[in-house]
């Protein structure tokens, strides 16, 4: 049960992906997928008259952007194989708009252990920073995985 | 004087409760929860620079700080954390020696008190079934707001057998759970030093507000 966690990966970038230009259809499809009704995300004409001056992506859109690698390839050997999604935190930056070219950089942000009713758990936080073509941060997504 | 001795703000990775939201909640629920102060006991960490005096003044609620560390006898609340204690122990280590924590924290001016002792794996009761009792424990968290059915009840025997002082804490990780279990002190506690002295002195008891909170929500 006892193992020493290797924190040497913390800070290491394991994926860097530039996505195809974001389209209006992509944003509308994402919003429709969960029944969004706010015209800022669903109605280009209404959004153009609204505070954002045009259609923008819903705040959680950045989570749908997956890089080539979800986690570093060597991580399972280091930590264990039985992992599951332990939640996400999203920090929203500038709005994502049709025409944006987004880049996602993913790093191992943190590795820590904790003990609970069921024993010792190792948590790894993968941080994906999404920036647009102007270098502005559109979102920072912390994806937590639990391994035991 | 009533203090919630065990609470986690969003500085703990598994809590989503901003400290100020706790204070607003307690201010608003004053008739149900007569809590004079809270002790933040973040998981496996200590922020020496944190300063909550502005919030204390704004809300009129005492804010003290401790830490919850993880040991080979389960989780332990450390009150009176100081530079000597943080130099002595790596709070992020989940395999600290409980005996060292209890003995050394006491020697260095604090109090180390096992929390949620009735909880499986991370509570003192289970460890006492197969390991010798710890020397120097003065108090345990007899009433924990996050305990499941039967876990708090398990602690009574432990307290009777070992003569431990009994205190209470909400173990809140969510705003609406702050203050549901707490500790009533006979003496005034206005600082961490006074808290340490009071816990060593024994003139306190756990207080349980869960029923009245439940009743106020219409669920009694």
Interface residues (C-beta under 8 A of the other chain):
Chain A: X2 X112 X113 X114 X115 X116 X117 X118 X119 X120 X123
Chain B: X13 X14 X43 X44 X70 X74 X75 X92 X94 X95 X119 X120 X121 X122
